[in-house]
Amino acid sequence: MKILVTGASGLVGSALIPLLTASGYSVSRLVRNSQKTGAGAFYWNPATRELDAAAVEGQDAVIHLAGESIASGYWTKARKVRIRDSRVVGTQILADAIVNASVPPQLLISASAIGYYGSPGAAVVDETNSDGDTWLAEICREWEAATEAVRAEGVRVVNARIGLVLTPEGGALGKMLLPFKLCLGGRLGHGRQYMSWITLDDMIRSLQFAVENESVSGPMNVVAPNPVTNLAFTKLLGGVLRRPTPFPVPAFFLRLVLGEMADELFFSSIRVVPKVLLDHGFEFTHGELEFGLRDILNR
């Protein structure tokens, strides 16, 4: 089976490709450096709406993970446009290529995010719940809508609504480890906001699971089955690292420093469960946070 992956050099993509290759799949990549094409790498540039049409021809599946990080800089108006376009425009370009291919893929797995649900508080939500009213929810709506042209052509589409991906190699957890190890960790604000997480290992396994299970279609929450509050997360991470967590970060301080980004990334409360994965029999390696943290941190 031939699979094309975008975002191949990112946190998830760089872990997913070795898994797929080891499982016997032939993997190609879309890259933005025209000097690195060839040998299974095809050029594209979402900013200029360029894509080598040969990339999608004859592929069995496309896994679309590309998108600018939402947490690597202050949300200026220009940055918000780049975040939006990297997801929506990039997906539109890829969708057009699939629709116009003479031998199109039969599966598109396109990344989305649990930000789709807004900030519903302590209420448990699954794939049947409606979207929220935050800026990230708006982005996710447009992001997923960009795949509709592909679905209309009879291609199976999975919108992978991804939660907080945990790995010591990067992402949010990678940034947390040093302050927690220095005994500077603490809850964010009141700490009652829910965090829906998944380990990187379960994350990439869930994507392969969606490839191999033709009955999986539409939205799919990519999170572990047991979300926790920020306070519980803080205590568990401190406990696993054997460090106290005495320094709560005041909400007003993060809002002062980060503005809108603070509310959407750190204080939104999204208690998501992976109903689709569970209903289709996916088995999580790390269903409980403490075990997951101990395993990935070798504790």
N, C-alpha and C positions, 0 to 999 in steps of 0.2 A: 504494500500500500504506500502511495506517495503522498506526503504531507508538506505543505508550504507553511512556514511560520514567519510572522512579522514580530518585531520586538525581540528578535532572537538574542540580542546582547544584553537584554534587561535582566532583572532579578529572577523573574519567572522563566523567561525564555531560555536563559543560559542553563537552567536546571532541567527544563523540559526536554530539550533536544537530546541530551545524552540518554534520558529515559526512553524516548521514542526510538532512538537508534539501537539501543540495547534490546529493545523489544522487536526488532526486525523491520522497522519502518524505514523507508527512504525519505530523508528530510532535506528540503531546500529552504532557503532563507531569502527574505526581502531585505536589502541593505540600502542605506542612504549614502554610502561612499562608492562612487562609480569606479574607483580604483580597486575595489574588492569584489567585483563581480566575477563570474565564472565558477566552475566546480560547485554547482548547486547554489550559487548566490546570484540574485537578480536585483537590478537597480530600481529604486523608487524614491520619490521625493514628494511627500504629501503637500509641502509648502508651495511647490510649483505645479502640483497636480500631474506629476510624471509617474508613470509606471510601465515597466517592460511587460507588454501584454503576454509575452511568452511564459511569464512566471506562473500563471494560473492554468495554462493549457495542459491538459492531461493529468493534473493533480487530482487525487481522490478526495482530499480534504484541505482546508485552509484553517489555521489557527491564528487568529489576529489578536496580538497582545500589545501592539505599539500604541504609545501615547505619552505625552510629556508628563513628568512627575508633577503631582499637585502639591507636594510638600517641600519642594526644594528652593522656594523663594517667595517673597511677599506678593500678595495678589494685587498687583497694579491692574489697571484696565487693560493694558497691553498684554500682560501675562495671562489674564483670564481669557483673552481672545486666543492666545497661543494654546492654552490648555484645551479650550473648546475645539479649535480647528484641528489640533493634532489627533483628536478622537473622532469628531464628526466628519470632517472633510476627508481624513485618511480612510475612514470606513466607507464613505461614499465612493471614493476612487477605487477601492478594492472591490466594492460591490458592483460597480460598473464593469470592471474587468471580468468578473465572474459571469455576469449576465451576458456579456458580449463574446465570451469564449466559445470557440467551435466545439471544444470538448470540455465543458465546465466541471468543476468539482461537484461532488454530491453532498458535501458537508461544509458548512462554515461555522466555526466556533469563534464568536466575537466577544472580546472582553467587555464587561460593563462593571458596575460597582454597586455595592449595597447602599451607596448614597442615593440610589434610585428611590428609596423609601423615605427620604427626608430625615426627620428626627421624631419618630413616633413615641419616644419615651420608654416606659417599661413594658409596653404591649408587645407580645410575641408576634412577629410577622413572618410570612413565608411567601412563596412565589405567587400566591393568589391575591396578595394585598396590592392596593393601588399605590401610585407614586406619591411622593411628597411635594412640598412647596419650597424647598431650598434651591440655591443656585446649583449645587451638585446634582440634585434631583432633575433639574431642567437639562443639565448636560447629559445625564444618563438617558433621559427620554429621547433626546435628539440622537444620541449615540446608537441606541437600539433601533430607533426608527430608520436609521441609515441602512440597516440590514433588510428592510422589508422588501426592497426590490428583488433581492436574492430569493427570499422565501416565496415571493409571488411566482418565481420561475420553477417552483417545485423542489428547490434545494433545501435540505434539512438545515435549519439554523438553530444554534444554541447560543443564547445570550448569557454568558457566565458572569453573574453578579458577584464580584470578588470582595471578600472582607479584608481584615487586617492580616497580612501574610507574615508569619513569624519565622525568622531565620536569624542566626547570629551573624550571617554574612552580609547583612544590609537591611534596608527598610527601617521601619520604626523601631523594631527590637534592637537592631544593630546600633542605632543612635542612643538607645536607653542604657545599654550595658555599662558604659563607662561611668556615668553619673551614679548608677545604682551600685556599682562596685566601689565607688568612692563614698558610699553612704549618703549620697545627695538625692536619692530617689524619693518620690512622694506622690500622693494622689494629685489629680488635676481638679482644682475647684472642690466641689463637695464630694466628688468621686462616685456619685450614684448613677452616672451615665453608663449605659451598656456598651460593651465592646464585643463585636462579633469577629472572631479570629479563626485562623486556620494555619497549620504549619506548612512550610513550603513543600515538604514531602507529600502531604495529603493533597495540597493544591495541585501539583503536577499529576498526581495519580488520578485525581478527579477529572482532569482534562482528558487523559488517556481513556478513562472510563466512558466519557461522553463520546469519544471517537468510536469505541467498540460496541456501544449499545444504541442501536438504531431507534429504539423507542424513546430515547431522551431527545426532547425538542423544546424550543421556546426558552423562557427564563429558567436559569438554574443557579440557585444560591450556592456559592463556593465558600462555605464557612463550616466550622466544626459544629456539632449539635448542641454544644453547651456554652452559650455566650456568658460573659461575666461582667460585673460592674468594674469600673476603673479602680475603685478601692480594692476589690478582690484581686484584680490583676496585679496591682501594686504590691499587695501583701504576699501573693504567691511568688512573684518574681524576686522580691526581697528575701523570702524564705528559701527559695531554691539557691540563691547566691549567698545565703547566710549573711545578709546585711540588713541593718535596720532601715526603715523608710520614714525618717522623721520630718521631712520637709515638704509639706503640701505646697503646691504651686497655686497662688491665688488666681481666681478666674480673671479679676480685673487686670492683673499684670499681663497675662497672655493676650487679653483683648487689646490692651494698650500697645503691646509690641507687635501683634500679628493681625489685629483688626478682624475683619470678617472671617479670615482663615481660621482663627481660633475657635469660633463657634461651630463652624462646619466640620473641622477635623478633630477637635479635642473635646468639645462639649455636646456634640450631637449624640443622642442616645438611640442606638439601633440594635434591637434585640432580635436578631435574625436566626431562623433555623433552616437547615438544608432539606426541605421536604422532598424535593425531586430526587436528590441523591439517595436519601434514605428509602424512599418508596421503590426505587429501582435496585436496591440491594447493595449499594456501595458501602464498604466497610472501612471505617476510619482507623488509621493507625493511632492517631492521637485524638481521642474523643473528649478527654478531660485536660484542662489547661495545665495542671500541675505535672501530670505525666509527660505532656508534650514539652513543657519547658525543661524538665529534667533530662529528657531524651536528647533534645537538640542542643542543650548546653553541656551534655556529658556530665550530669550531676547525679 
